[in-house]
Amino acid sequence: MVGPLLDAVGVGDGTRFLDVGAGPGFVSAEAVRRGAVVSALDAEPGMVEAARRNVAGLDVRVAVLPEVPFADGTFDAVAGNFVINHVGAPDVAIAALRRVLRPGGRLALSCWVMPGSGALGVVREAIERVGVPWPEDIPESPFARYGEAGAFRRLVAEAGLRDVAVQEVTWRHAVDPEEWWRLGALSEVGSNGVIVGRQDAPTVARIKDAYDEIVSGYATADGAIELPAHALLASGVR
């Protein structure tokens, strides 16, 4: 999604660009390669350190949306790659990002198509297949209702952006199935990981058997799997 995201906001030589939810710095690194003047934010201090290591000289700061520690109109372009779906009040966050854009500047945001499928859904599908119920104390993502094109478009437009467009971007994610199991089910990260982590060993084994059966349908000749991925890319102008 990095290339489409930066293309949507016209990042090029001299663009003043803000990477929101920078993670390890993949978007920032490509923006720097294109000649942009890049600043970045992430909520997690460890990710800020990773981005700083991966992108020499990057101006990267710890900030939790809707905090955006820059003056009004600072940037020509702002983008967030799979970050808006992690905030509790996405409308407030988008308004804060709009604030730091200059008039005529562009915003682009990516999110997953909801409900999650393919790469995003195989562990959840396995959990459901063996009959493990969704825990009452784990809420659905506040963003779940925005994970389709019309709702995402309205969200961005109602935050004050104009000329809003939303496109679906699809690709195939190649990965080792055991690595994807470790990342998606055993890491205790995200809702699926927390749910699997609460189960006893026999139940985890049943979920793993279901997972193996599901991902076998995506197997490649070299023993990897290619999982379909479906995302939305919204862009608009201040």
Secondary structure, DSSP 4 states (H G I P E B T S, - for coil): -HHHHHHHTT--TT-EEEEES-TTSHHHHHHHHTT-EEEEEES-HHHHHHHHHHSTT-EEEE--TT---S-TT-EEEEEEES-GGGSS-HHHHHHHHHHTEEEEEEEEEEEE-SS--GGGTHHHHHHHHTTPPPPTTSPPPTTGGG-SHHHHHHHHHHTT-EEEEEEEEEEEEEE-HHHHHIIIIIS--HHHHHHHHTS-HHHHHHHHHHHHHHHGGGB-TTS-EEEEEEEEEEEEE-
